[in-house]
Amino acid sequence: MKCNVGGIDRILRIAVGALLVALAITNVLGWWAWLGLIPLTTGLFRFCPAYPLLGITSCGTSAKGSCCK
């Protein structure tokens, strides 16, 4: 499993995911806000399973697949 989520992408995923989960916990939004676990998890693990299927990486061209250092 190679890293395919870069810096800004990672920060945005973690922020949006954490916000959605917090809103789900406080019952501000409905059950669908628990879907925030998806971007939160992909941001924390720096791997998005959809990216290889689409041929995308946000790590940059020179560090392709090696941004997990």
Secondary structure, DSSP 8 states (H G I E B T S, - for coil): ------HHHHHHHHHHHHHHHHHHHTTSS-GGGGGGHHHHHHHHHT--THHHHHT--SS-STTTT-TT-
